[in-house]
Amino acid sequence: MDEKITLLLVEDDPLACGKMAAALTSAANNFAIVGVTNSSTRAMQCIREFSPDVVVLGIRAGERSDGLNFLNELKGADLPLPYILVIADSRDENAYRLARQSGADFIMNSDAEDFSAQSVAEFLKVARAVICARRSADAKEGHASAEEIEEKRIQRRISSELDKLGISSKCIGYRYLIEAIGIIMDQPVQHVCRMIGMQHGKTENSVERAMQNAINRAWTSTDSEELAANYTARIKSSKGIPTITEFIYHYAHKLNNEF
């Protein structure tokens, strides 16, 4: 028999929580529930204690959600990332967007006509291969050196900061920014764009252009209040958009204080 997929259920609606737990428990050959909570603090404790394969996270409409805060905290933590299935009300488009930026693997619409607790269980059965593949990858990572594990942890933390600003992970500059911040965190160097270009077989100018474009898109598409809340450095440019150097050194300094 295949090993069961372990689940953590994070949901603040007691009725929805009970239905979900019952549906998942009825599929006992497939799933094992390791925790049920409505607290992001307790959810993090469960993840540290049990390392569940999947987190099923309910996000209610209209919240500046504890669930979204939990996602951001999880993404920046020194932990293997479980598969995140978010259940959200489609009326809250902001919650959808923030959940995706914060690392949700899949989002189900809780007010869809065909939505039910049973449909969640069926979806997880279908996604089993993807979930198990992630578990295997995390197990292999367990054999990595301490330096490699720390590097991945730092990369995840940088990624979470970029996501808060709405910088798309699909942008070429997204990966370059993560690498540049990591390099400067280790040791301030000149010509960081040139270094990254050499690693990727690109010119220094193309790397610089990709990073600046990624920053520019965020400053023209992300809500100004979100930018102000998450990017606290003084912007010297008259355009109101950080330069690459300002941006990289701000986050290198900020995250070095953590690590």
Solvent accessible surface area in square Angstrom, and as a share of the most:
residue,aa,sasa,rsa
1,M,202,0.90
2,D,102,0.53
3,E,124,0.55
4,K,81,0.34
5,I,0,0.00
6,T,37,0.21
7,L,0,0.00
8,L,0,0.00
9,L,3,0.02
10,V,9,0.05
11,E,13,0.06
12,D,67,0.35
13,D,48,0.25
14,P,116,0.73
15,L,124,0.62
16,A,31,0.24
17,C,16,0.10
18,G,42,0.40
19,K,118,0.50
20,M,11,0.05
21,A,24,0.18
22,A,63,0.49
23,A,11,0.09
24,L,0,0.00
25,T,83,0.48
26,S,87,0.56
27,A,11,0.08
28,A,49,0.38
29,N,106,0.54
30,N,40,0.21
31,F,7,0.03
32,A,36,0.28
33,I,54,0.27
34,V,40,0.23
35,G,13,0.13
36,V,73,0.42
37,T,16,0.09
38,N,103,0.53
39,S,40,0.26
40,S,18,0.11
41,T,90,0.52
42,R,93,0.34
43,A,0,0.00
44,M,10,0.04
45,Q,83,0.37
46,C,2,0.01
47,I,3,0.02
48,R,143,0.52
49,E,107,0.48
50,F,97,0.40
51,S,69,0.45
52,P,6,0.04
53,D,19,0.10
54,V,0,0.00
55,V,0,0.00
56,V,1,0.00
57,L,1,0.01
58,G,10,0.09
59,I,2,0.01
60,R,65,0.24
61,A,42,0.33
62,G,72,0.70
63,E,56,0.25
64,R,180,0.66
65,S,2,0.01
66,D,75,0.39
67,G,8,0.08
68,L,9,0.05
69,N,92,0.47
70,F,1,0.00
71,L,3,0.01
72,N,42,0.21
73,E,93,0.42
74,L,3,0.02
75,K,33,0.14
76,G,18,0.17
77,A,11,0.09
78,D,66,0.34
79,L,23,0.11
80,P,71,0.45
81,L,54,0.27
82,P,8,0.05
83,Y,15,0.06
84,I,8,0.04
85,L,0,0.00
86,V,0,0.00
87,I,7,0.04
88,A,1,0.01
89,D,12,0.06
90,S,43,0.28
91,R,187,0.68
92,D,21,0.11
93,E,136,0.61
94,N,60,0.31
95,A,3,0.03
96,Y,51,0.19
97,R,90,0.33
98,L,22,0.11
99,A,0,0.00
100,R,141,0.51
101,Q,42,0.19
102,S,7,0.05
103,G,31,0.30
104,A,14,0.11
105,D,52,0.27
106,F,85,0.35
107,I,14,0.07
108,M,28,0.12
109,N,50,0.26
110,S,31,0.20
111,D,73,0.38
112,A,35,0.27
113,E,184,0.83
114,D,120,0.62
115,F,50,0.21
116,S,50,0.32
117,A,19,0.15
118,Q,83,0.37
119,S,30,0.19
120,V,0,0.00
121,A,0,0.00
122,E,78,0.35
123,F,41,0.17
124,L,0,0.00
125,K,72,0.31
126,V,127,0.73
127,A,9,0.07
128,R,44,0.16
129,A,78,0.60
130,V,90,0.52
131,I,2,0.01
132,C,35,0.21
133,A,62,0.48
134,R,76,0.28
135,R,67,0.25
136,S,59,0.38
137,A,57,0.45
138,D,46,0.24
139,A,63,0.49
140,K,150,0.64
141,E,49,0.22
142,G,59,0.56
143,H,168,0.75
144,A,29,0.22
145,S,50,0.33
146,A,77,0.60
147,E,128,0.57
148,E,87,0.39
149,I,58,0.30
150,E,65,0.29
151,E,97,0.44
152,K,84,0.36
153,R,74,0.27
154,I,34,0.17
155,Q,56,0.25
156,R,41,0.15
157,R,34,0.12
158,I,1,0.00
159,S,15,0.09
160,S,1,0.01
161,E,2,0.01
162,L,0,0.00
163,D,10,0.05
164,K,55,0.23
165,L,0,0.00
166,G,18,0.17
167,I,5,0.03
168,S,49,0.32
169,S,76,0.49
170,K,190,0.81
171,C,22,0.13
172,I,123,0.62
173,G,1,0.01
174,Y,16,0.06
175,R,105,0.38
176,Y,14,0.05
177,L,0,0.00
178,I,2,0.01
179,E,33,0.15
180,A,0,0.00
181,I,0,0.00
182,G,24,0.23
183,I,34,0.17
184,I,5,0.03
185,M,19,0.08
186,D,124,0.64
187,Q,116,0.51
188,P,93,0.59
189,V,45,0.26
190,Q,149,0.66
191,H,97,0.43
192,V,19,0.11
193,C,11,0.07
194,R,113,0.41
195,M,71,0.32
196,I,0,0.00
197,G,0,0.00
198,M,152,0.68
199,Q,116,0.51
200,H,77,0.34
201,G,71,0.69
202,K,109,0.46
203,T,90,0.53
204,E,54,0.24
205,N,101,0.52
206,S,31,0.20
207,V,0,0.00
208,E,79,0.35
209,R,140,0.51
210,A,19,0.14
211,M,0,0.00
212,Q,46,0.21
213,N,57,0.29
214,A,1,0.00
215,I,0,0.00
216,N,50,0.26
217,R,131,0.48
218,A,1,0.01
219,W,39,0.14
220,T,110,0.64
221,S,91,0.59
222,T,17,0.10
223,D,75,0.39
224,S,83,0.53
225,E,137,0.62
226,E,25,0.11
227,L,11,0.06
228,A,71,0.55
229,A,74,0.58
230,N,40,0.21
231,Y,11,0.04
232,T,106,0.62
233,A,32,0.25
234,R,189,0.69
235,I,51,0.26
236,K,144,0.61
237,S,33,0.22
238,S,123,0.80
239,K,171,0.72
240,G,37,0.36
241,I,32,0.16
242,P,0,0.00
243,T,56,0.32
244,I,16,0.08
245,T,88,0.51
246,E,37,0.16
247,F,0,0.00
248,I,3,0.01
249,Y,90,0.34
250,H,33,0.15
251,Y,0,0.00
252,A,3,0.02
253,H,127,0.57
254,K,67,0.29
255,L,0,0.00
256,N,68,0.35
257,N,113,0.58
258,E,90,0.40
259,F,74,0.31
